[in-house]
Amino acid sequence: MVKVIGVGAAPGLLTEQARREIENAGTVYGSKRAIDMVRNYIKGKKVVLADYNMIKNKKLSDDEVILSTGDPMVLGLGYLGDEIVSGISSVQLVCARLKIDMTDVCIIDGHSKDEYYVKDELNKVLSIKRVAMIVGRPKMDISKIFNDELCKDLDLILLEDVGYPIEKITYGDKENIPKITSSLAILVVRHRYE
């Protein structure tokens, strides 16, 4: 059985259940960032993975775990596991920072998709009057997403490095589009009247 543990979106956001699982694990697999965030709780062997395909088809023992930053089921590594230990996601942090109810949110994967995909998904979200949270990437050209009439009355709020001491929130609109500078970025798009 493969167990995937959410370590939270930033240091200090580890749940008690996740901490116990990590402390009891004989081997902990994860990205450098994930392992660094929980290094003090790892008592077993640490294996830094640069590519999760290295472990995708590997048979793990019951005392081995895979770390996922944020929550494994929010654009995370949940697909690798038979058992999931939830974590605090950056989406939850963004909702808390901006006082947005998560039931009003639709998440769009802009981290691994192109701007045309994101624009199509954004149009769907806006058409049902929801708040879009686009998980972005530094080279994403946000201006390609906001180039039509549908986007004229929108607020854009870019949150970068949420949960870290260098957290930054930038407000904008179609005329003043924020630029993503961090690999940890979420762009919130909502109708101005919300």
C-alpha atoms as one frame of an Amber mdcrd trajectory, in Angstrom:
protein
   0.000   0.000   0.000   1.405   3.389  -1.044   0.865   6.224   1.425   1.095
   9.852   0.249   1.491  12.488   2.957   0.578  16.159   2.475   3.170  18.337
   4.193   1.365  21.657   3.724   2.012  24.569   1.411   4.787  26.109   3.524
   6.827  25.328   6.637   4.788  25.176   9.846   1.603  23.898   8.173   2.094
  20.203   8.915  -0.864  18.424  10.536  -0.397  16.202  13.579  -1.423  13.115
  11.614   1.107  13.882   8.869   3.853  14.476  11.457   3.192  11.073  13.080
   3.249   9.274   9.721   6.554  10.917   8.788   8.134  10.151  12.167   7.124
   6.485  11.889   8.268   6.030   8.288  11.345   3.911   7.555  11.884   5.683
   4.223  10.557   9.066   3.117  10.464   9.964  -0.587   9.875  13.525  -1.755
  11.050  16.583  -3.572  13.873  18.575  -2.016  11.368  21.257  -0.980   9.002
  18.739   0.655  11.803  16.969   2.534  13.330  20.272   3.674   9.961  21.394
   5.069   9.702  18.344   7.378  13.366  17.413   7.810  13.158  17.669  11.618
  10.475  14.946  11.754  12.142  12.406   9.497  13.775   9.642  11.531  14.209
   7.149   8.698  15.969   7.316   5.361  15.407  10.375   3.106  15.230   9.938
  -0.673  15.059  13.139  -2.737  13.218  12.592  -6.007  13.803  14.796  -9.030
  11.297  12.809 -11.076   8.302  11.013  -9.571   8.276   8.539 -12.452  11.204
   6.945 -10.592   8.756   5.801  -7.914   5.464   5.600  -9.828   5.566   1.844
 -10.397   7.795   0.889  -7.480   6.337  -1.469  -4.870   6.658   0.320  -1.519
   6.610  -1.326   1.877   4.176  -0.247   4.594   6.843   1.853   6.318   7.659
   3.933   3.217   5.844   7.191   2.425   5.795   9.755  -0.360   5.634  13.447
   0.542   3.480  15.878  -1.417   3.664  19.622  -0.860   0.320  21.194  -0.022
  -2.454  18.617  -0.182  -1.925  15.498  -2.307  -5.396  15.855  -3.839  -5.032
  19.507  -4.914  -2.751  19.339  -7.958  -0.570  17.020  -5.913   0.695  13.463
  -5.885  -2.484  11.782  -4.694  -2.619   9.747  -7.908   0.409   7.794  -6.636
  -1.222   6.624  -3.425  -3.580   4.034  -2.069  -3.901   6.011   1.167  -3.802
   9.807   1.417  -2.985  11.928   4.463  -4.351  15.375   3.732  -2.306  18.543
   4.033  -2.999  22.273   4.097  -2.993  23.466   0.501  -2.024  26.848  -0.896
  -5.618  27.101  -2.155  -6.835  26.954   1.455  -4.328  29.643   2.438  -5.415
  31.895  -0.439  -9.062  31.488   0.582  -8.153  32.490   4.137  -6.065  35.500
   3.029  -8.808  36.853   0.747 -11.809  35.653   2.813 -13.198  33.548  -0.026
 -15.425  30.559   0.720 -13.924  27.467  -0.933 -17.358  26.445  -2.202 -17.215
  29.476  -4.539 -13.868  28.439  -6.044 -12.862  26.503  -9.145  -9.187  25.566
  -9.410  -7.457  25.723 -12.789  -4.151  23.958 -13.416  -1.990  26.570 -15.106
   1.183  25.053 -13.742   1.395  22.308 -16.342  -0.977  23.642 -19.033  -0.647
  26.367 -21.667  -2.387  29.751 -21.671  -5.028  28.638 -24.209  -6.160  25.804
 -21.957  -6.251  28.187 -18.982  -8.281  30.753 -20.940 -10.867  28.140 -21.976
 -11.181  26.896 -18.394 -11.378  30.460 -17.049 -14.234  31.273 -19.421 -16.148
  28.255 -18.092 -15.572  29.303 -14.476 -16.599  32.910 -15.091 -19.716  31.839
 -16.979 -21.025  30.133 -13.826 -20.104  33.138 -11.643 -17.415  31.361  -9.634
 -14.024  32.557  -8.447 -11.153  31.112 -10.470  -7.876  30.169  -8.821  -5.224
  29.610 -11.443  -2.178  27.787 -10.145   0.486  29.516 -12.213   4.094  29.308
 -13.243   6.766  31.996 -13.775   6.750  31.880 -17.590   2.964  32.008 -17.868
   1.944  34.982 -20.036  -1.157  36.142 -18.191  -1.898  38.791 -20.836  -2.708
  35.979 -23.339  -5.485  34.841 -21.021  -7.127  38.267 -20.652  -7.494  39.619
 -24.161 -11.218  39.737 -24.837 -14.388  41.518 -23.770 -15.274  38.868 -21.182
 -12.322  39.971 -19.073 -13.107  43.686 -18.791 -14.783  43.704 -15.335 -12.517
  41.334 -13.464 -10.311  41.713 -10.444  -6.977  39.896 -10.606  -5.153  39.085
  -7.393  -1.767  37.392  -7.584  -0.536  35.620  -4.465   3.043  34.363  -4.467
   4.918  32.301  -1.875   1.817  32.023   0.328   2.711  30.912   3.839   6.366
  31.936   3.535   7.872  35.080   5.097   8.301  36.521   1.569   4.570  36.149
   0.773   3.403  38.780  -1.688  -0.092  39.854  -2.795  -0.479  42.000  -5.942
  -3.812  43.458  -7.068  -4.617  44.201 -10.672  -7.142  44.100 -13.499  -7.179
  43.737 -17.293  -5.353  47.057 -17.683  -2.837  46.298 -14.940  -2.003  42.595
 -15.228   0.354  41.328 -12.507   3.436  39.360 -13.573   4.251  36.018 -11.956
   7.774  36.005 -10.523   7.626  32.933  -8.246   7.247  29.227  -8.917   4.671
  29.249  -6.085   1.892  31.411  -7.515  -1.901  31.495  -7.562  -3.844  34.028
  -9.601  -7.344  34.717  -8.303  -9.802  35.952 -10.904 -13.243  37.139  -9.909
 -15.994  39.396 -11.141 -15.504  42.903  -9.798 -18.954  42.965  -8.185 -18.318
  40.017  -5.830
